[in-house]
Amino acid sequence: MDEQSERQEAEEPAGEPRFLAGHFLISDINLMDPNFFRSVVLMISHDEEGAFGLVVNRPSRYTLGDLVEGARDTPAASVPVYVGGPVQQEILFMLHAEFPGDVRSDGSEHPLENVVFEPATQPMMDYLKEEWSALEEAERPAVRLYAGYSGWGPGQVEAELKADAWVILKATSEIVFHPDPQKGWEEALARKGPLYRIILQTGFKPSMN
């Protein structure tokens, strides 16, 4: 385990916050719902009225070049599209690592350091095709698109947490933009500590009572 992960464990508070914007919901090893099996959900907003988030580790077979007109012949064509959740998959959202000059839309939010959420509006798609694509490859901030989102009604997240469907972890940009998203769930869960690493190794969840 690397030093950064160890620091993450040391910084993780003993008590969980009431509202979870800026945190991950990591699916428990026993959660079999196909929409959230081995998923990591970045919570964008959460309050008494419900919650909204994006699954950050489920890539689709599409890229921006497949879905956005005029992008196919630009570097932005390779921007990956993920399945953000089961709700309204015809709508695109995006997460990016803060574009130069703080370029963002009016509907943007900043759920955690170095991660900006916003709807995939036409002006933002034009920005990716033009200004972002014009940057040197090493200077292009990370960006991903998400088809659909994950949503919960009032009290729904709280009920699922009581049922041990999810594990809470303070979100990090390293997991959001993980170079191997298929392993994102394992790494996120391992950051919870030694017990969870044993669970990952054995596939067995002992009683935590």
Beta strands, then each sheet from edge to edge (+ up, - down):
strand 1: 23-27
strand 2: 40-47
strand 3: 50-55
strand 4: 59-63
strand 5: 80-83
strand 6: 87-96
strand 7: 109-112
strand 8: 115-119
strand 9: 143-152
strand 10: 166-170
sheet 1: 4+ 5- 9- 3+ 2- 1+ 10-
sheet 2: 4+ 5- 9- 6+ 8- 7+
end
